[in-house]
């Protein structure tokens, strides 16, 4: 995976300020990570025959390691593409 630059102008077009964009992308990265953890848990539960044993830690060998894109990179790409939906909270006066 190579390093790509982030076009800041395309980020500024979607939000009023950069802090708001960072908060949105951070939240999206957390959602992507949660989804990955959930998918891995479901996969492990389907493969696991002996239910109820949680004290054993499954070790991952280097041959089984699958390199995935970083969650922050995925979140930034989704934000720039416009596939991230967000809403602003009402201001309390």
C-alpha positions as CSV (number, residue, x, y, z in Angstrom):
1,X,0.0,0.0,0.0
2,X,1.5,3.3,-1.1
3,X,1.1,6.6,0.5
4,X,-1.4,8.9,-1.1
5,X,-1.9,12.6,-0.4
6,X,-5.3,13.8,0.9
7,X,-6.9,16.6,-1.1
8,X,-7.8,19.1,1.6
9,X,-9.9,21.2,-0.8
10,X,-12.3,18.3,-1.3
11,X,-12.6,18.0,2.4
12,X,-13.3,21.7,2.9
13,X,-16.0,21.6,0.2
14,X,-18.1,19.2,2.4
15,X,-18.0,20.9,5.8
16,X,-17.8,24.3,7.3
17,X,-14.5,23.8,9.2
18,X,-11.7,21.2,9.3
19,X,-12.3,20.3,12.9
20,X,-15.8,19.2,12.0
21,X,-14.4,17.0,9.2
22,X,-11.8,15.4,11.5
23,X,-14.6,14.6,14.0
24,X,-16.7,13.0,11.3
25,X,-13.9,11.0,9.9
26,X,-12.8,9.9,13.3
27,X,-16.3,8.6,14.1
28,X,-16.5,6.8,10.7
29,X,-13.1,5.2,11.5
30,X,-14.5,3.9,14.8
31,X,-17.5,2.5,12.9
32,X,-15.3,0.7,10.4
33,X,-13.2,-0.8,13.2
34,X,-16.3,-1.9,15.1
35,X,-17.6,-3.6,11.9
36,X,-14.3,-5.4,11.4
37,X,-14.2,-6.6,15.0
38,X,-17.9,-7.8,14.7
39,X,-17.2,-9.6,11.4
40,X,-14.1,-11.3,12.9
41,X,-16.1,-12.3,16.0
42,X,-18.9,-13.8,13.9
43,X,-16.3,-15.7,11.8
44,X,-14.6,-17.1,14.9
45,X,-17.9,-18.1,16.4
46,X,-18.9,-20.0,13.3
47,X,-15.6,-21.8,13.2
48,X,-15.5,-22.5,17.0
49,X,-16.8,-25.9,17.9
50,X,-16.4,-25.7,21.7
51,X,-18.6,-22.9,22.9
52,X,-18.2,-21.5,26.4
53,X,-14.3,-21.6,26.5
54,X,-13.1,-18.0,26.6
55,X,-9.9,-18.3,28.6
56,X,-7.9,-19.6,25.6
57,X,-6.3,-17.0,23.4
58,X,-6.1,-17.9,19.8
59,X,-2.7,-17.1,18.4
60,X,-2.5,-15.8,14.8
61,X,0.4,-17.1,12.8
62,X,2.2,-14.8,10.3
63,X,1.0,-17.0,7.4
64,X,-2.7,-16.4,8.4
65,X,-2.2,-12.6,8.7
66,X,-4.3,-10.6,6.2
67,X,-3.2,-7.0,5.7
68,X,-6.2,-4.6,5.4
69,X,-6.4,-0.9,4.8
70,X,-6.2,1.2,7.9
71,X,-9.5,2.3,9.3
72,X,-8.5,6.0,9.1
73,X,-7.7,5.6,5.4
74,X,-11.0,3.9,4.7
75,X,-12.9,6.6,6.6
76,X,-11.1,9.5,4.8
77,X,-11.9,7.9,1.4
78,X,-15.5,7.4,2.3
79,X,-15.8,11.0,3.5
80,X,-14.2,12.3,0.3
81,X,-16.5,10.1,-1.9
82,X,-19.5,11.4,0.0
83,X,-20.7,8.1,1.3
84,X,-20.6,9.2,5.0
85,X,-23.8,10.6,6.4
86,X,-23.8,12.8,9.5
87,X,-26.0,15.3,11.3
88,X,-25.3,18.2,13.5
89,X,-26.6,18.3,17.0
90,X,-28.9,21.1,18.0
91,X,-27.3,23.9,20.0
92,X,-28.6,24.3,23.5
93,X,-29.4,28.0,24.2
